[in-house]
């Protein structure tokens, strides 16, 4: 891989007794957008401030194109800073300047452009961010969302080669948020700037990012492409990219996926040594993604919640179940044969069929057919996880259906 444009090598930073960064390693590549995600207060903004020199590391190095920042000459440092633009989390707008003047300020400070050209560039950004009606107002006279757009317009007005975004969409409504993210993506594609973005907007920010870095417990446990992010088994990463699912699982009483997978591995090892068999059940909501797209997110999650909570109500304390996909639950029954799980499936069939969510009359606007499926496999010989899942899917049968029955709004 090419040499990183910016690289953190074992960077540590402490504020008094608070250790914020502990031997952090991070690589940022030229011409890409790197998203830095993490919980509040874990040091995301501290990373950005290291790049522009507002904060210096206690130990470790920060390299720019392979050269340590600490070895930069005054001229090199000045040229590097001129190529940067920074959008602060707090916006950092000047209360004594109008919206127009705030956006124009970097051009007046950093360039010798004629006033006419500066006005044209500022008016272009004002139009892009729909700020025409407030351009003569002061920051205190506009909403927080508008202040965010002004700050972003100011960051973009100099057409920098690198932009550091500190929570660029915080405080914006969904439509404005999408507009800002689209703007960042379009502008980056147009001129190819290098972007570093601290954000809480998961998963939205992944769609415009080339690389993602997660900061947790003073370190960076993951950095890579969004595709690599989705494929990782790292528990910390899973929590971030499946935040809504994790909350849903907690509400329904489902167990962590890693716990269930580890238990199955331990039980298969015991089976291989002659110990008693166990059973695994796979429960699936057919077309859950279609429900989400056609009916809505709340409906899809209520359907999943119905299945998960009903399933857990029939499981004993030594039996575990976890979400393994958008609409799939894997359950493990230690020391039980397939007959035990089949009895549970029958109970599940009865209860799920009676649920309000399976009544087509409750869907007033859009109705989508879907089915709940269940399959069981008894593990009496060594099997890997892929084989267990394949056999469980082969054995799946429909246990409950929601049929729109030819309604005029059927999709």
N, C-alpha and C positions, 0 to 999 in steps of 0.2 A: 504494500500500500504506500501511497505517496507520503512525503513528510508532512506532518501536521502543521497547519498555519500557526496555531497556538497549542502549546502543550504544558500541562501542569505535571511536575515530577515530584512526588512525595511532599506536596505542599501541606504545611500545618499552620494553623492560626488559632490563637487563644486570646480571649478578651477577659482579663482578670483570671478568675477561677473557671471560666467557661471555655471548654475546648470546643471549637466550632468545626474545624477541619483537622483531620488526623491522617497525614501522609496520603493526601488525595492525588490520584493520577487521572488526568482527563486529556483527551485529544480532540481538537476542533480543526476541521479541514476547510480549506479555502473553497469558496463558492457553494457552500452547503449551509443549511439551517440546522443548528443543533438545539434541541429542546432539553432544558434541564428541569426535571420535575422532582418534587419531594414535598414533605409536610411543611407547614408553616414553621419558621424559626430554625430550620436545619442548616442554613448557610448558603442558600441558592444565590441570594443577592450579594453575599460576601464574595462568592466566586467571580461575579461580574466586576465588582469593585477592585479585585486584584488585577484584572485585565487592564483597566484604565489607570491603575496606579494610585487610586484613592486609598487602598490598603496594601501593605507589603507583608509578605509571608514571614512567619517566625523562622521557618526552615523550609528547605526544598527550593525548587526553581520554577520559574515561568519562562518558557521559551517562545520567541516569535520567529518563525521560519528557522528554527534550530539555534537561534542565538538567545542567551539568557537576557531578560529585561535588565537585570542588574549591570550588564556590560554595555548597555546602549549609551551612545554619546548624546549630548543635549540635542544635537540636530536630528539624530535618528529618533529620539523619543518625541520631539516636536512633530516630525513628519508622521510618525505612527499615530499620534493623538489626533492629528488633523484628518486622518483617514477614517476615524471612528465617529459614530454618532451613538448617543445613549438616551434611552427613554426610561426615565426613573419611575419607580413604582408609585411615588407620591406626586408624579407629574412634573414637579419643580417649575411650575409656571411663575412668572413675575407678576405680582398683584398690581404693580404700578403701570404695566403695559397692557395694551389691548390684545385681543386674540390675534389680530393681524400683526402687531408689533412683536408678539412672542414668537410667532412662526418665522418672522423675518430676521430675528436677532442673530441666529447662527450665520446667515449670509452676510450680515453687516459686520460681524466680528471676524469672520474667517476669510472673506473674499474682498476683492476690489471691484465687484460688479457694479455697473451703473444702477441708479435707483429704479430706472424703468425696467431693467431685467429682473431686479429683485422683486419688484411688484408683480411682474408676470409669473414668476416662479411661485410666489406666495399665493396669488390668486388661483393658480392651478391646483395647489394642495387644498385650499379652502373649498374649491368646488368639488374635489374628489371626496372630501369628508363632510360635505353638506353643512358647511359652517358659515354660509353667506349671511344668514340672518343675525349672527352673533359676532361677526368679525370686528365690530367696533366696540364690543363690550369688554369688560374686565373679567378675569377668571372668577372672581367672587360673585359675578352676576349670572353665571351659567352653571348648569348641573355638573355633577361629578362625571357622568358619562361623556358630556361634551368636553370637559377638561381633558379626559383621556384621549379623545380624538385630536384635540389641539396639540397635545404632547407628541402624539404619533406623527402628525403632520409636520411638526417642527423637527422631529428626528429624521424624517425623509427628505426635507427640503434641500439639503446640501448634496443629495445623491452620494452618500458615503460608500466606501468600499466594504465597511463592516459596521453592522448595527447591533447594539446590545439592547435587548428588550426585557425590561423587568415588569412582568405581569401586564402586557399591553392591552388585555381585554377585561381586566378587573373593573367591575362597576358598569359594564355595558349590558344592555338587553340582548337577547339571543340574536335578533336580526342585525344589530350593530356589531356584535361580536363576530358574527360570520363575515360581515362586510370588511372588518378590520383584518381578519385572518386571510380572506381572499385577497385583500390589497397587499398584504405582506408577501403572500405567495406569488402574486402577479408581478410585483416590483422586483422580487428576488429573481424570478425567471427572466425578466426583461434585462436587467443589468448584471446579474450574477453576483450580488454582494454576499459576503459571509455574514450569517446571522447567528446570534446566540440568544435564545429566548427562555427566560424563566417563566413558567406558566403553571396554573392549576387546571386549565381547561382540558381535561382528559375525557375522551380520547381525541377531541377536536384538533388539538395541536399536533397530533401524530400525522394527520393527513397532509400537513404542509412541511413536515420535518424530514430531513435526510437521515439524521441520527438523533438518538435519544440517550440521555444520561440521567440516572436516578441517584440522588444523594440521600443517604440514610445512615444514621449512627456515625456521623462524622466522616464517612467514606463514600465512595461511589461503587456500589456492588454490581452495577450493570452499565455498559455503554455499547451501543450498536445501532443497527438499523431498526425501524419499526417492525419489519418482518422478523428479525432476530428476537426482538422484544416479545412478540406474540408466541414464539416457539420455545422460549426459555421456561425451565421448571423452577426457577428461583422463587422462593416463597415471598420475598419482599416485592419482587417485580409483579407477581401475580396479584398482590394486594392493590397495587397501583393501577394496573390496566384493567382489572375487573372489579373496580370499586363498587359499582352498583350491584353486581352479582354477589360480592362479598357481604354487603349489607343485607341483601335479600336472603342469603344463606343463613346469616345470623338470626334474622327475623323468623325464619322457618325452622331453625334448629338443626340445619344440616351441618355436617362436620367438615373440617378442612380436607381438601382433596388429597394432600400429601399423606395425611393420617390414614385414610382409607387405603390408598395405594401401598403404603408401607405395611399395613396389616395384612393385605392380600399376599404380599411377598413373603412375610413371615409364615403365614399359614400354608402357602405352597411349599415352602422349605420343610415344614413339619410333615406334610403329606408325603413328600419324597422320602422321608425317613420312617414311613409306616404309620404315622399318626392318623387320627380320624379325619374324614373328608369334611369339607365345608361347602357352602353354597354362595353364589353371587347372583344378584338380581340387577337387571338393567331396565330402567323405567324411562320412557321417552315421550315427549310431547311432539307429535308430528306437526311440521310446518309452524313451529313457534316464531321463526323469523317472518313468515308471511302474516301471522297474527300481528306482530309488532308493526310491520309496514302498513297493513291494511286497516286494522282496527285501532291500534295504538299501543304505546309502550306500557301504559298502566294495565290494559287488558292482558297483554302477554305475560306480565309479571304476576298478575292475579291468577292466571291459569297455572303458572309454574308454582306459585305459592300453594295453591289448592292441592296439587299433586304432592309436593314436598311435605306439607304439614299432615296430610292424610296418611302418607306413607310412614312418617315418623311416629304417628300415634299408634301404629300397630307393631312397632319395633321395640324390642327389649333393651335393657341398659347395656348389654354387651354386643349389640348389633349397631353397625354404623352405616351412614349414607352420606354421599358427597356429590355435588355437582361436578360433572366432568366435561360438560359442554353447555352451550346456550340452553338447550332443552333436554338434557340428559342427566339422570341421577344414577349413580352406581352404588349399590348397597351390598354389604358383606354380612353373612350370617355364620359366625364361627360355630363349629360342631353341629350344624344343622344339615339335614338332607334336603333334596329338592322339594319333598312333600310339604315341609314347613313353609317354604317360600310360596309354593303354589296355593296354599291355604290363605296366606297373606294377600296374594294377588286377587283371590276371589273376594275377600273382604274389601279390597281396594276398588275392585270393579263395582261392587254394590254401592259403596259410598260416593265414588266419583260420578256415577251415573245420575245421582240425585242432586248434584251440586247445581247451583244457580247458573254457574258459568257454562254449563252444558245445555242450557235452555236457549234455543234460537230466538225466542220472543224477547229476550233481554238485550239483544243487539238491534237497536232501533235504526241505526244508520248504515252500518256495514256488517255483513255476516260472512264469515269464512269457515268452511268445513275444516275440522281438525280431529285428530284421534289421539288417545292415550294408549301407549303400547307397553307391554311388560314381557320380559323373557328371563328365564332362570337357567343357570348351568351349575351342576354339581361337580366340584373339583375333587377328584379322587386320585389324581396323578399330577406330576409336576407340569404346570403350564405357565407360560409367560403372560403378561397382561394383555398383549395384543390378541393372543389366542383365546383368552377368557372372554374378551369383549366381542370377538368375532362369533364365538359360539352362542353368547347371550343374544346377540342381534339375530342370529339364525333362528333362535327359539322364540323370538318376540311375536306376540299376538295382540290384536286390538282388544283392550279391556273396556273402553268407553269411547263414545263418539259424540261430536257436536255436528249435526247436519242442518244446513240451512233450509233444506226441503223446498228448493225452487223459489225462494223469496225473491221479490223483484230487485232487492238491493244486493243480491248474492254476488260475490266476487270470485 
